[in-house]
Amino acid sequence: LLTGIDGFRAYYIVRDGDGATTISVFDDQAGADESTRLAAEWVAENLGDLGVAPPEVTSGPVIFSI
C-alpha cells in the first residue's frame, strides 16, 4: 500500500516493550497524510475484530540524517 503513494521513501517497524511502532518517511505531508488514511482503512478492514486502537500520529521534518 505505502510504496504506491507519491513521495514514499521508507517504512520501518520497530519492536518495543508494548508491541511495535512504525515509522513512514515521505517527501511531503500530503504523502504522510495519505499513508495514515490508507493504514487506518486497512486496519479497520483486516483487524477490526481485534480492537486495535487508532494510530497515534506524530510528524515533523527530518533535522539530521546520516
Summary of the structure (lengths in Angstrom):
residues: 66
radius of gyration: 12.8
end to end distance: 26.7
largest distance: 40.5
contacts: 120
relative contact order: 0.18
helix: 38%
strand: 26%
